[in-house]
Amino acid sequence: MVFHEDQQRIRVGNGAENFATIRKMALQLLHRIDDKESLKSRRKLAGWDDNYLIKLLSLI
């Protein structure tokens, strides 16, 4: 429940399934990085700090 999936309003077509896949991929990236931050903190850092986001995306 890192992304508040219960509050999502995507219900048309395959939208819900597509966004579930994107969320899973994002969580896998957040789990790969080695630091002492929580998932919530990692997600916030990726949104605030471009260098941290690049570090995450370089793990692909």
Predicted model as a PDB file, atoms N, CA, C, CB and O in Angstrom, pLDDT in the B-factor column:
MODEL        1                                                                  
ATOM      1  N   MET A   1       0.816  -1.193   0.000  1.00 56.00           N  
ATOM      2  CA  MET A   1       0.000   0.000   0.000  1.00 56.00           C  
ATOM      3  C   MET A   1       0.865   1.264   0.000  1.00 56.00           C  
ATOM      4  CB  MET A   1      -0.931  -0.006   1.203  1.00 56.00           C  
ATOM      5  O   MET A   1       0.492   2.275   0.596  1.00 56.00           O  
ATOM      6  N   VAL A   2       1.986   1.206  -0.650  1.00 56.00           N  
ATOM      7  CA  VAL A   2       2.870   2.363  -0.720  1.00 56.00           C  
ATOM      8  C   VAL A   2       2.268   3.447  -1.616  1.00 56.00           C  
ATOM      9  CB  VAL A   2       4.256   1.948  -1.240  1.00 56.00           C  
ATOM     10  O   VAL A   2       2.464   4.636  -1.364  1.00 56.00           O  
ATOM     11  N   PHE A   3       1.545   3.049  -2.648  1.00 59.00           N  
ATOM     12  CA  PHE A   3       0.999   3.993  -3.608  1.00 59.00           C  
ATOM     13  C   PHE A   3      -0.489   4.267  -3.398  1.00 59.00           C  
ATOM     14  CB  PHE A   3       1.225   3.482  -4.998  1.00 59.00           C  
ATOM     15  O   PHE A   3      -1.116   4.884  -4.260  1.00 59.00           O  
ATOM     16  N   HIS A   4      -1.070   3.831  -2.287  1.00 61.00           N  
ATOM     17  CA  HIS A   4      -2.492   4.023  -1.974  1.00 61.00           C  
ATOM     18  C   HIS A   4      -3.379   3.479  -3.100  1.00 61.00           C  
ATOM     19  CB  HIS A   4      -2.793   5.522  -1.737  1.00 61.00           C  
ATOM     20  O   HIS A   4      -4.208   4.200  -3.656  1.00 61.00           O  
ATOM     21  N   GLU A   5      -3.193   2.225  -3.419  1.00 59.00           N  
ATOM     22  CA  GLU A   5      -3.900   1.606  -4.525  1.00 59.00           C  
ATOM     23  C   GLU A   5      -5.415   1.605  -4.329  1.00 59.00           C  
ATOM     24  CB  GLU A   5      -3.411   0.199  -4.713  1.00 59.00           C  
ATOM     25  O   GLU A   5      -6.152   1.655  -5.314  1.00 59.00           O  
ATOM     26  N   ASP A   6      -5.896   1.549  -3.104  1.00 61.00           N  
ATOM     27  CA  ASP A   6      -7.335   1.524  -2.861  1.00 61.00           C  
ATOM     28  C   ASP A   6      -8.012   2.830  -3.240  1.00 61.00           C  
ATOM     29  CB  ASP A   6      -7.606   1.216  -1.413  1.00 61.00           C  
ATOM     30  O   ASP A   6      -9.222   2.857  -3.464  1.00 61.00           O  
ATOM     31  N   GLN A   7      -7.254   3.903  -3.313  1.00 62.00           N  
ATOM     32  CA  GLN A   7      -7.837   5.194  -3.630  1.00 62.00           C  
ATOM     33  C   GLN A   7      -7.770   5.532  -5.116  1.00 62.00           C  
ATOM     34  CB  GLN A   7      -7.149   6.263  -2.841  1.00 62.00           C  
ATOM     35  O   GLN A   7      -8.192   6.618  -5.514  1.00 62.00           O  
ATOM     36  N   GLN A   8      -7.255   4.637  -5.937  1.00 64.00           N  
ATOM     37  CA  GLN A   8      -7.152   4.885  -7.366  1.00 64.00           C  
ATOM     38  C   GLN A   8      -8.530   4.822  -8.007  1.00 64.00           C  
ATOM     39  CB  GLN A   8      -6.203   3.874  -8.027  1.00 64.00           C  
ATOM     40  O   GLN A   8      -9.364   4.003  -7.621  1.00 64.00           O  
ATOM     41  N   ARG A   9      -8.765   5.684  -8.980  1.00 66.00           N  
ATOM     42  CA  ARG A   9     -10.052   5.738  -9.658  1.00 66.00           C  
ATOM     43  C   ARG A   9      -9.953   5.302 -11.128  1.00 66.00           C  
ATOM     44  CB  ARG A   9     -10.620   7.146  -9.573  1.00 66.00           C  
ATOM     45  O   ARG A   9     -10.785   5.696 -11.945  1.00 66.00           O  
ATOM     46  N   ILE A  10      -8.975   4.519 -11.455  1.00 68.00           N  
ATOM     47  CA  ILE A  10      -8.785   4.063 -12.831  1.00 68.00           C  
ATOM     48  C   ILE A  10      -9.610   2.788 -13.005  1.00 68.00           C  
ATOM     49  CB  ILE A  10      -7.254   3.811 -13.158  1.00 68.00           C  
ATOM     50  O   ILE A  10      -9.278   1.739 -12.454  1.00 68.00           O  
ATOM     51  N   ARG A  11     -10.694   2.898 -13.782  1.00 67.00           N  
ATOM     52  CA  ARG A  11     -11.601   1.759 -13.924  1.00 67.00           C  
ATOM     53  C   ARG A  11     -11.995   1.472 -15.375  1.00 67.00           C  
ATOM     54  CB  ARG A  11     -12.842   2.002 -13.110  1.00 67.00           C  
ATOM     55  O   ARG A  11     -12.769   0.545 -15.617  1.00 67.00           O  
ATOM     56  N   VAL A  12     -11.499   2.220 -16.327  1.00 73.00           N  
ATOM     57  CA  VAL A  12     -11.922   2.075 -17.710  1.00 73.00           C  
ATOM     58  C   VAL A  12     -10.934   1.201 -18.471  1.00 73.00           C  
ATOM     59  CB  VAL A  12     -12.057   3.448 -18.384  1.00 73.00           C  
ATOM     60  O   VAL A  12      -9.725   1.427 -18.414  1.00 73.00           O  
ATOM     61  N   GLY A  13     -11.449   0.209 -19.179  1.00 77.00           N  
ATOM     62  CA  GLY A  13     -10.609  -0.637 -20.020  1.00 77.00           C  
ATOM     63  C   GLY A  13      -9.538  -1.365 -19.232  1.00 77.00           C  
ATOM     64  O   GLY A  13      -9.803  -1.923 -18.168  1.00 77.00           O  
ATOM     65  N   ASN A  14      -8.330  -1.356 -19.762  1.00 82.00           N  
ATOM     66  CA  ASN A  14      -7.202  -2.028 -19.130  1.00 82.00           C  
ATOM     67  C   ASN A  14      -6.384  -1.085 -18.255  1.00 82.00           C  
ATOM     68  CB  ASN A  14      -6.314  -2.646 -20.186  1.00 82.00           C  
ATOM     69  O   ASN A  14      -5.287  -1.445 -17.828  1.00 82.00           O  
ATOM     70  N   GLY A  15      -6.886   0.097 -17.983  1.00 78.00           N  
ATOM     71  CA  GLY A  15      -6.145   1.103 -17.235  1.00 78.00           C  
ATOM     72  C   GLY A  15      -5.687   0.625 -15.873  1.00 78.00           C  
ATOM     73  O   GLY A  15      -4.539   0.853 -15.490  1.00 78.00           O  
ATOM     74  N   ALA A  16      -6.568  -0.036 -15.136  1.00 77.00           N  
ATOM     75  CA  ALA A  16      -6.219  -0.503 -13.793  1.00 77.00           C  
ATOM     76  C   ALA A  16      -5.095  -1.540 -13.843  1.00 77.00           C  
ATOM     77  CB  ALA A  16      -7.454  -1.098 -13.099  1.00 77.00           C  
ATOM     78  O   ALA A  16      -4.174  -1.507 -13.027  1.00 77.00           O  
ATOM     79  N   GLU A  17      -5.179  -2.449 -14.795  1.00 83.00           N  
ATOM     80  CA  GLU A  17      -4.141  -3.475 -14.935  1.00 83.00           C  
ATOM     81  C   GLU A  17      -2.813  -2.856 -15.368  1.00 83.00           C  
ATOM     82  CB  GLU A  17      -4.579  -4.545 -15.948  1.00 83.00           C  
ATOM     83  O   GLU A  17      -1.753  -3.245 -14.876  1.00 83.00           O  
ATOM     84  N   ASN A  18      -2.873  -1.898 -16.285  1.00 85.00           N  
ATOM     85  CA  ASN A  18      -1.651  -1.244 -16.754  1.00 85.00           C  
ATOM     86  C   ASN A  18      -0.962  -0.492 -15.619  1.00 85.00           C  
ATOM     87  CB  ASN A  18      -1.967  -0.283 -17.907  1.00 85.00           C  
ATOM     88  O   ASN A  18       0.255  -0.585 -15.462  1.00 85.00           O  
ATOM     89  N   PHE A  19      -1.732   0.251 -14.830  1.00 82.00           N  
ATOM     90  CA  PHE A  19      -1.133   0.998 -13.735  1.00 82.00           C  
ATOM     91  C   PHE A  19      -0.654   0.075 -12.624  1.00 82.00           C  
ATOM     92  CB  PHE A  19      -2.123   2.005 -13.182  1.00 82.00           C  
ATOM     93  O   PHE A  19       0.313   0.399 -11.936  1.00 82.00           O  
ATOM     94  N   ALA A  20      -1.306  -1.063 -12.433  1.00 82.00           N  
ATOM     95  CA  ALA A  20      -0.827  -2.038 -11.449  1.00 82.00           C  
ATOM     96  C   ALA A  20       0.546  -2.566 -11.870  1.00 82.00           C  
ATOM     97  CB  ALA A  20      -1.839  -3.210 -11.296  1.00 82.00           C  
ATOM     98  O   ALA A  20       1.420  -2.758 -11.025  1.00 82.00           O  
ATOM     99  N   THR A  21       0.737  -2.800 -13.160  1.00 88.00           N  
ATOM    100  CA  THR A  21       2.032  -3.258 -13.672  1.00 88.00           C  
ATOM    101  C   THR A  21       3.102  -2.193 -13.467  1.00 88.00           C  
ATOM    102  CB  THR A  21       1.925  -3.620 -15.163  1.00 88.00           C  
ATOM    103  O   THR A  21       4.220  -2.503 -13.057  1.00 88.00           O  
ATOM    104  N   ILE A  22       2.763  -0.944 -13.750  1.00 85.00           N  
ATOM    105  CA  ILE A  22       3.724   0.152 -13.558  1.00 85.00           C  
ATOM    106  C   ILE A  22       4.091   0.288 -12.092  1.00 85.00           C  
ATOM    107  CB  ILE A  22       3.151   1.480 -14.083  1.00 85.00           C  
ATOM    108  O   ILE A  22       5.261   0.494 -11.766  1.00 85.00           O  
ATOM    109  N   ARG A  23       3.106   0.176 -11.195  1.00 83.00           N  
ATOM    110  CA  ARG A  23       3.384   0.268  -9.763  1.00 83.00           C  
ATOM    111  C   ARG A  23       4.290  -0.865  -9.298  1.00 83.00           C  
ATOM    112  CB  ARG A  23       2.082   0.250  -8.969  1.00 83.00           C  
ATOM    113  O   ARG A  23       5.188  -0.648  -8.484  1.00 83.00           O  
ATOM    114  N   LYS A  24       4.061  -2.070  -9.810  1.00 86.00           N  
ATOM    115  CA  LYS A  24       4.912  -3.206  -9.442  1.00 86.00           C  
ATOM    116  C   LYS A  24       6.348  -2.998  -9.905  1.00 86.00           C  
ATOM    117  CB  LYS A  24       4.356  -4.501 -10.036  1.00 86.00           C  
ATOM    118  O   LYS A  24       7.291  -3.313  -9.179  1.00 86.00           O  
ATOM    119  N   MET A  25       6.513  -2.471 -11.105  1.00 89.00           N  
ATOM    120  CA  MET A  25       7.858  -2.210 -11.616  1.00 89.00           C  
ATOM    121  C   MET A  25       8.549  -1.144 -10.769  1.00 89.00           C  
ATOM    122  CB  MET A  25       7.801  -1.768 -13.095  1.00 89.00           C  
ATOM    123  O   MET A  25       9.736  -1.267 -10.468  1.00 89.00           O  
ATOM    124  N   ALA A  26       7.824  -0.109 -10.386  1.00 87.00           N  
ATOM    125  CA  ALA A  26       8.397   0.946  -9.546  1.00 87.00           C  
ATOM    126  C   ALA A  26       8.803   0.390  -8.180  1.00 87.00           C  
ATOM    127  CB  ALA A  26       7.392   2.104  -9.373  1.00 87.00           C  
ATOM    128  O   ALA A  26       9.862   0.740  -7.660  1.00 87.00           O  
ATOM    129  N   LEU A  27       7.971  -0.469  -7.598  1.00 87.00           N  
ATOM    130  CA  LEU A  27       8.303  -1.068  -6.305  1.00 87.00           C  
ATOM    131  C   LEU A  27       9.535  -1.953  -6.402  1.00 87.00           C  
ATOM    132  CB  LEU A  27       7.124  -1.876  -5.778  1.00 87.00           C  
ATOM    133  O   LEU A  27      10.356  -1.975  -5.484  1.00 87.00           O  
ATOM    134  N   GLN A  28       9.673  -2.684  -7.507  1.00 90.00           N  
ATOM    135  CA  GLN A  28      10.857  -3.519  -7.687  1.00 90.00           C  
ATOM    136  C   GLN A  28      12.116  -2.672  -7.738  1.00 90.00           C  
ATOM    137  CB  GLN A  28      10.735  -4.355  -8.960  1.00 90.00           C  
ATOM    138  O   GLN A  28      13.146  -3.054  -7.182  1.00 90.00           O  
ATOM    139  N   LEU A  29      12.042  -1.515  -8.405  1.00 89.00           N  
ATOM    140  CA  LEU A  29      13.195  -0.613  -8.444  1.00 89.00           C  
ATOM    141  C   LEU A  29      13.506  -0.076  -7.055  1.00 89.00           C  
ATOM    142  CB  LEU A  29      12.940   0.551  -9.415  1.00 89.00           C  
ATOM    143  O   LEU A  29      14.672   0.020  -6.672  1.00 89.00           O  
ATOM    144  N   LEU A  30      12.471   0.275  -6.299  1.00 89.00           N  
ATOM    145  CA  LEU A  30      12.678   0.815  -4.959  1.00 89.00           C  
ATOM    146  C   LEU A  30      13.278  -0.235  -4.022  1.00 89.00           C  
ATOM    147  CB  LEU A  30      11.356   1.334  -4.388  1.00 89.00           C  
ATOM    148  O   LEU A  30      14.030   0.106  -3.109  1.00 89.00           O  
ATOM    149  N   HIS A  31      12.953  -1.490  -4.242  1.00 90.00           N  
ATOM    150  CA  HIS A  31      13.502  -2.559  -3.399  1.00 90.00           C  
ATOM    151  C   HIS A  31      14.961  -2.871  -3.739  1.00 90.00           C  
ATOM    152  CB  HIS A  31      12.660  -3.823  -3.546  1.00 90.00           C  
ATOM    153  O   HIS A  31      15.702  -3.358  -2.885  1.00 90.00           O  
ATOM    154  N   ARG A  32      15.377  -2.598  -4.969  1.00 90.00           N  
ATOM    155  CA  ARG A  32      16.729  -2.941  -5.403  1.00 90.00           C  
ATOM    156  C   ARG A  32      17.814  -2.074  -4.790  1.00 90.00           C  
ATOM    157  CB  ARG A  32      16.814  -2.847  -6.880  1.00 90.00           C  
ATOM    158  O   ARG A  32      18.940  -2.539  -4.610  1.00 90.00           O  
ATOM    159  N   ILE A  33      17.509  -0.845  -4.470  1.00 86.00           N  
ATOM    160  CA  ILE A  33      18.541   0.088  -4.012  1.00 86.00           C  
ATOM    161  C   ILE A  33      18.941  -0.237  -2.576  1.00 86.00           C  
ATOM    162  CB  ILE A  33      18.044   1.549  -4.115  1.00 86.00           C  
ATOM    163  O   ILE A  33      18.100  -0.578  -1.745  1.00 86.00           O  
ATOM    164  N   ASP A  34      20.240  -0.126  -2.300  1.00 86.00           N  
ATOM    165  CA  ASP A  34      20.763  -0.432  -0.967  1.00 86.00           C  
ATOM    166  C   ASP A  34      20.973   0.851  -0.174  1.00 86.00           C  
ATOM    167  CB  ASP A  34      22.084  -1.223  -1.066  1.00 86.00           C  
ATOM    168  O   ASP A  34      21.988   1.529  -0.331  1.00 86.00           O  
ATOM    169  N   ASP A  35      20.021   1.175   0.664  1.00 85.00           N  
ATOM    170  CA  ASP A  35      20.182   2.248   1.638  1.00 85.00           C  
ATOM    171  C   ASP A  35      19.253   1.946   2.812  1.00 85.00           C  
ATOM    172  CB  ASP A  35      19.870   3.659   1.002  1.00 85.00           C  
ATOM    173  O   ASP A  35      18.498   0.974   2.782  1.00 85.00           O  
ATOM    174  N   LYS A  36      19.314   2.767   3.823  1.00 90.00           N  
ATOM    175  CA  LYS A  36      18.569   2.503   5.052  1.00 90.00           C  
ATOM    176  C   LYS A  36      17.203   3.191   5.074  1.00 90.00           C  
ATOM    177  CB  LYS A  36      19.380   2.950   6.247  1.00 90.00           C  
ATOM    178  O   LYS A  36      16.534   3.204   6.108  1.00 90.00           O  
ATOM    179  N   GLU A  37      16.790   3.757   3.950  1.00 88.00           N  
ATOM    180  CA  GLU A  37      15.525   4.476   3.878  1.00 88.00           C  
ATOM    181  C   GLU A  37      14.345   3.510   3.762  1.00 88.00           C  
ATOM    182  CB  GLU A  37      15.534   5.443   2.693  1.00 88.00           C  
ATOM    183  O   GLU A  37      14.499   2.388   3.280  1.00 88.00           O  
ATOM    184  N   SER A  38      13.178   3.950   4.203  1.00 89.00           N  
ATOM    185  CA  SER A  38      11.960   3.162   4.038  1.00 89.00           C  
ATOM    186  C   SER A  38      11.468   3.311   2.601  1.00 89.00           C  
ATOM    187  CB  SER A  38      10.861   3.607   5.054  1.00 89.00           C  
ATOM    188  O   SER A  38      11.942   4.176   1.864  1.00 89.00           O  
ATOM    189  N   LEU A  39      10.521   2.472   2.205  1.00 87.00           N  
ATOM    190  CA  LEU A  39       9.970   2.579   0.858  1.00 87.00           C  
ATOM    191  C   LEU A  39       9.323   3.943   0.640  1.00 87.00           C  
ATOM    192  CB  LEU A  39       8.951   1.465   0.607  1.00 87.00           C  
ATOM    193  O   LEU A  39       9.458   4.540  -0.427  1.00 87.00           O  
ATOM    194  N   LYS A  40       8.628   4.423   1.649  1.00 86.00           N  
ATOM    195  CA  LYS A  40       7.984   5.725   1.535  1.00 86.00           C  
ATOM    196  C   LYS A  40       9.030   6.821   1.330  1.00 86.00           C  
ATOM    197  CB  LYS A  40       7.136   6.019   2.786  1.00 86.00           C  
ATOM    198  O   LYS A  40       8.847   7.709   0.497  1.00 86.00           O  
ATOM    199  N   SER A  41      10.108   6.757   2.079  1.00 91.00           N  
ATOM    200  CA  SER A  41      11.169   7.753   1.951  1.00 91.00           C  
ATOM    201  C   SER A  41      11.865   7.651   0.600  1.00 91.00           C  
ATOM    202  CB  SER A  41      12.186   7.590   3.075  1.00 91.00           C  
ATOM    203  O   SER A  41      12.194   8.672  -0.005  1.00 91.00           O  
ATOM    204  N   ARG A  42      12.090   6.445   0.128  1.00 90.00           N  
ATOM    205  CA  ARG A  42      12.727   6.258  -1.176  1.00 90.00           C  
ATOM    206  C   ARG A  42      11.861   6.838  -2.287  1.00 90.00           C  
ATOM    207  CB  ARG A  42      12.995   4.766  -1.438  1.00 90.00           C  
ATOM    208  O   ARG A  42      12.367   7.475  -3.211  1.00 90.00           O  
ATOM    209  N   ARG A  43      10.551   6.614  -2.193  1.00 87.00           N  
ATOM    210  CA  ARG A  43       9.637   7.130  -3.205  1.00 87.00           C  
ATOM    211  C   ARG A  43       9.641   8.659  -3.200  1.00 87.00           C  
ATOM    212  CB  ARG A  43       8.212   6.596  -2.968  1.00 87.00           C  
ATOM    213  O   ARG A  43       9.653   9.289  -4.258  1.00 87.00           O  
ATOM    214  N   LYS A  44       9.630   9.249  -2.005  1.00 90.00           N  
ATOM    215  CA  LYS A  44       9.661  10.708  -1.907  1.00 90.00           C  
ATOM    216  C   LYS A  44      10.990  11.261  -2.427  1.00 90.00           C  
ATOM    217  CB  LYS A  44       9.433  11.152  -0.450  1.00 90.00           C  
ATOM    218  O   LYS A  44      11.012  12.262  -3.143  1.00 90.00           O  
ATOM    219  N   LEU A  45      12.089  10.611  -2.066  1.00 91.00           N  
ATOM    220  CA  LEU A  45      13.399  11.060  -2.536  1.00 91.00           C  
ATOM    221  C   LEU A  45      13.483  11.021  -4.061  1.00 91.00           C  
ATOM    222  CB  LEU A  45      14.508  10.196  -1.926  1.00 91.00           C  
ATOM    223  O   LEU A  45      14.052  11.921  -4.678  1.00 91.00           O  
ATOM    224  N   ALA A  46      12.920   9.987  -4.663  1.00 90.00           N  
ATOM    225  CA  ALA A  46      12.945   9.875  -6.123  1.00 90.00           C  
ATOM    226  C   ALA A  46      12.138  10.998  -6.767  1.00 90.00           C  
ATOM    227  CB  ALA A  46      12.398   8.509  -6.568  1.00 90.00           C  
ATOM    228  O   ALA A  46      12.472  11.446  -7.864  1.00 90.00           O  
ATOM    229  N   GLY A  47      11.089  11.453  -6.106  1.00 90.00           N  
ATOM    230  CA  GLY A  47      10.292  12.550  -6.632  1.00 90.00           C  
ATOM    231  C   GLY A  47      10.943  13.903  -6.428  1.00 90.00           C  
ATOM    232  O   GLY A  47      10.740  14.813  -7.232  1.00 90.00           O  
ATOM    233  N   TRP A  48      11.720  14.051  -5.373  1.00 94.00           N  
ATOM    234  CA  TRP A  48      12.323  15.338  -5.034  1.00 94.00           C  
ATOM    235  C   TRP A  48      13.722  15.516  -5.604  1.00 94.00           C  
ATOM    236  CB  TRP A  48      12.372  15.496  -3.547  1.00 94.00           C  
ATOM    237  O   TRP A  48      14.092  16.624  -5.992  1.00 94.00           O  
ATOM    238  N   ASP A  49      14.496  14.455  -5.660  1.00 94.00           N  
ATOM    239  CA  ASP A  49      15.915  14.553  -5.998  1.00 94.00           C  
ATOM    240  C   ASP A  49      16.178  13.853  -7.328  1.00 94.00           C  
ATOM    241  CB  ASP A  49      16.794  13.938  -4.877  1.00 94.00           C  
ATOM    242  O   ASP A  49      16.056  12.632  -7.430  1.00 94.00           O  
ATOM    243  N   ASP A  50      16.535  14.627  -8.339  1.00 95.00           N  
ATOM    244  CA  ASP A  50      16.774  14.053  -9.668  1.00 95.00           C  
ATOM    245  C   ASP A  50      17.949  13.085  -9.669  1.00 95.00           C  
ATOM    246  CB  ASP A  50      17.024  15.160 -10.680  1.00 95.00           C  
ATOM    247  O   ASP A  50      17.917  12.082 -10.382  1.00 95.00           O  
ATOM    248  N   ASN A  51      18.981  13.365  -8.889  1.00 94.00           N  
ATOM    249  CA  ASN A  51      20.131  12.462  -8.830  1.00 94.00           C  
ATOM    250  C   ASN A  51      19.751  11.112  -8.238  1.00 94.00           C  
ATOM    251  CB  ASN A  51      21.256  13.089  -8.011  1.00 94.00           C  
ATOM    252  O   ASN A  51      20.237  10.079  -8.699  1.00 94.00           O  
ATOM    253  N   TYR A  52      18.888  11.104  -7.222  1.00 91.00           N  
ATOM    254  CA  TYR A  52      18.412   9.849  -6.625  1.00 91.00           C  
ATOM    255  C   TYR A  52      17.569   9.077  -7.636  1.00 91.00           C  
ATOM    256  CB  TYR A  52      17.590  10.126  -5.338  1.00 91.00           C  
ATOM    257  O   TYR A  52      17.672   7.853  -7.724  1.00 91.00           O  
ATOM    258  N   LEU A  53      16.737   9.786  -8.397  1.00 90.00           N  
ATOM    259  CA  LEU A  53      15.919   9.147  -9.429  1.00 90.00           C  
ATOM    260  C   LEU A  53      16.797   8.519 -10.504  1.00 90.00           C  
ATOM    261  CB  LEU A  53      14.956  10.164 -10.059  1.00 90.00           C  
ATOM    262  O   LEU A  53      16.533   7.404 -10.954  1.00 90.00           O  
ATOM    263  N   ILE A  54      17.832   9.229 -10.913  1.00 92.00           N  
ATOM    264  CA  ILE A  54      18.760   8.687 -11.911  1.00 92.00           C  
ATOM    265  C   ILE A  54      19.461   7.455 -11.359  1.00 92.00           C  
ATOM    266  CB  ILE A  54      19.799   9.751 -12.332  1.00 92.00           C  
ATOM    267  O   ILE A  54      19.681   6.484 -12.084  1.00 92.00           O  
ATOM    268  N   LYS A  55      19.812   7.493 -10.077  1.00 89.00           N  
ATOM    269  CA  LYS A  55      20.433   6.340  -9.436  1.00 89.00           C  
ATOM    270  C   LYS A  55      19.498   5.133  -9.464  1.00 89.00           C  
ATOM    271  CB  LYS A  55      20.823   6.678  -7.992  1.00 89.00           C  
ATOM    272  O   LYS A  55      19.933   4.007  -9.704  1.00 89.00           O  
ATOM    273  N   LEU A  56      18.204   5.378  -9.214  1.00 88.00           N  
ATOM    274  CA  LEU A  56      17.212   4.303  -9.272  1.00 88.00           C  
ATOM    275  C   LEU A  56      17.079   3.752 -10.685  1.00 88.00           C  
ATOM    276  CB  LEU A  56      15.853   4.803  -8.777  1.00 88.00           C  
ATOM    277  O   LEU A  56      17.088   2.539 -10.895  1.00 88.00           O  
ATOM    278  N   LEU A  57      16.957   4.645 -11.638  1.00 88.00           N  
ATOM    279  CA  LEU A  57      16.729   4.221 -13.018  1.00 88.00           C  
ATOM    280  C   LEU A  57      17.954   3.557 -13.633  1.00 88.00           C  
ATOM    281  CB  LEU A  57      16.319   5.405 -13.859  1.00 88.00           C  
ATOM    282  O   LEU A  57      17.831   2.813 -14.606  1.00 88.00           O  
ATOM    283  N   SER A  58      19.126   3.818 -13.081  1.00 90.00           N  
ATOM    284  CA  SER A  58      20.333   3.170 -13.602  1.00 90.00           C  
ATOM    285  C   SER A  58      20.402   1.705 -13.186  1.00 90.00           C  
ATOM    286  CB  SER A  58      21.582   3.907 -13.119  1.00 90.00           C  
ATOM    287  O   SER A  58      21.243   0.962 -13.692  1.00 90.00           O  
ATOM    288  N   LEU A  59      19.539   1.281 -12.279  1.00 82.00           N  
ATOM    289  CA  LEU A  59      19.521  -0.109 -11.839  1.00 82.00           C  
ATOM    290  C   LEU A  59      18.772  -1.021 -12.806  1.00 82.00           C  
ATOM    291  CB  LEU A  59      18.899  -0.204 -10.470  1.00 82.00           C  
ATOM    292  O   LEU A  59      18.775  -2.240 -12.630  1.00 82.00           O  
ATOM    293  N   ILE A  60      18.138  -0.456 -13.811  1.00 77.00           N  
ATOM    294  CA  ILE A  60      17.351  -1.258 -14.768  1.00 77.00           C  
ATOM    295  C   ILE A  60      18.258  -2.110 -15.597  1.00 77.00           C  
ATOM    296  CB  ILE A  60      16.501  -0.367 -15.679  1.00 77.00           C  
ATOM    297  O   ILE A  60      17.790  -2.855 -16.458  1.00 77.00           O  
TER     298      ILE A  60                                                      
ENDMDL                                                                          
END                                                                             
